[in-house]
Amino acid sequence: MDKQKLNKEILDILEKHKVGTLATVVKNKPHSRYMTFFNDELMLYTPTNKNTHKAEEIEENPNVHVLLGYEGEGFGDSYIEFEGKASIDESAELKERLWNENLKNWFEGPNDPEYVVLAIKPNKIRLMNSEYDSPQTLEL
């Protein structure tokens, strides 16, 4: 599959699937949890509290792994394996852009000092179980 088509397939999954797993590294071992993701092209963003374990883990080791796209139908569900580096973004612009009513369960509003965004820049994205030869890897 050519790079442009692969990029489109990956973006389709990112647009349709917002809940996935985020794995961080704790003492050289993976630690996974479900998160809600937003994307801007191939950049991923996920809101969190700055006092969480994941924020601490990312400060110690920014390497993360994200799984998005599996629908539970079994073999043949397309999904992506997303490897990247995460950073903590506290910019008012990004926090405002990602703010939605669901976040009121955890934060007072987009200006809440505890509210931060994990920004994840991809190194490599693998498209799995697509109708094309699987896996397909997009190196960045």
C-alpha positions in Angstrom: 0.0 0.0 0.0 1.4 3.4 -0.9 2.1 5.9 1.9 -0.8 8.2 1.0 -3.3 5.4 1.1 -1.9 4.1 4.4 -2.1 7.6 5.9 -5.7 7.9 4.8 -6.6 4.4 6.4 -4.9 5.4 9.6 -6.7 8.8 9.7 -10.0 7.1 9.1 -9.5 4.9 12.2 -8.4 7.9 14.3 -11.5 9.8 13.3 -13.9 7.0 14.0 -12.4 5.6 17.2 -11.9 7.8 20.2 -11.5 5.3 23.0 -8.4 3.2 23.2 -5.6 2.1 25.5 -2.6 4.2 26.5 0.5 2.3 27.7 3.2 4.1 29.6 6.4 2.7 31.1 6.8 2.1 34.8 10.1 0.6 36.0 10.7 -0.9 32.5 7.2 -2.5 32.4 4.1 -1.4 30.5 1.2 0.1 32.3 -2.0 0.4 30.3 -5.3 2.2 30.8 -8.3 3.2 28.6 -8.3 6.9 27.5 -10.3 9.1 25.2 -8.2 10.4 22.3 -8.6 13.4 19.9 -6.4 13.8 16.9 -5.1 16.6 14.6 -3.9 14.7 11.6 -1.6 12.1 13.1 -1.0 13.9 16.5 -3.0 12.4 19.4 -4.2 14.3 22.4 -5.9 13.0 25.6 -7.0 15.1 28.5 -5.9 14.1 32.1 -5.2 15.5 35.5 -1.7 16.7 36.0 -1.5 14.8 39.3 -2.1 11.3 37.9 0.3 8.4 37.7 0.3 8.6 33.9 1.5 12.2 34.0 4.3 11.2 36.4 5.2 8.2 34.2 5.4 10.3 31.1 7.7 12.8 32.8 10.0 10.0 33.7 9.8 8.2 30.3 7.9 9.8 27.4 7.6 6.6 25.3 4.0 5.5 24.9 2.0 3.0 23.0 -1.7 3.4 22.0 -4.2 1.0 20.5 -7.2 2.3 18.7 -9.8 0.9 16.4 -10.7 -2.6 17.5 -14.5 -3.0 17.5 -14.8 -6.4 19.2 -16.0 -8.3 16.1 -13.0 -10.6 16.0 -10.4 -11.2 13.3 -10.6 -8.6 10.6 -11.3 -5.6 12.7 -8.9 -2.9 11.5 -7.0 -1.1 14.3 -3.8 0.8 14.8 -0.8 0.3 17.0 0.6 3.8 17.6 4.1 4.3 19.0 5.2 7.8 20.1 6.5 10.2 22.5 4.2 12.0 24.9 4.5 15.4 26.5 2.3 17.4 28.9 0.7 20.4 27.3 -0.8 23.1 29.5 -1.5 25.6 26.8 -4.8 27.4 27.2 -5.5 27.2 23.5 -5.3 23.4 23.3 -7.2 22.9 26.6 -10.0 25.1 25.2 -10.0 23.3 21.9 -10.4 19.9 23.5 -12.8 20.9 26.2 -16.2 19.2 26.1 -19.1 18.7 28.6 -17.9 15.2 29.4 -14.8 16.6 31.1 -17.0 18.3 33.7 -17.0 15.0 35.6 -13.3 15.6 36.4 -12.6 19.3 35.9 -14.3 22.6 36.7 -13.7 24.0 33.2 -11.0 24.6 30.6 -9.1 26.9 33.0 -8.9 24.3 35.8 -5.3 24.2 36.9 -5.4 20.4 37.3 -6.5 19.9 33.6 -3.7 19.2 31.2 -3.4 17.5 27.8 -1.1 14.7 26.9 0.2 15.4 23.4 1.5 12.3 21.6 3.7 12.6 18.6 4.0 9.4 16.5 7.2 7.6 15.7 5.6 4.7 14.0 2.0 3.7 13.3 1.1 0.1 12.3 -2.2 -0.6 10.5 -3.4 -4.1 11.6 -6.1 -6.4 10.1 -6.9 -4.2 7.2 -8.1 -5.6 3.9 -4.6 -5.1 2.6 -1.5 -7.1 3.5 -1.2 -6.7 7.3 0.5 -5.2 9.0 1.3 -2.0 7.1 3.8 0.4 8.9 4.0 4.1 8.6 7.4 5.3 9.8 7.6 8.9 10.9 
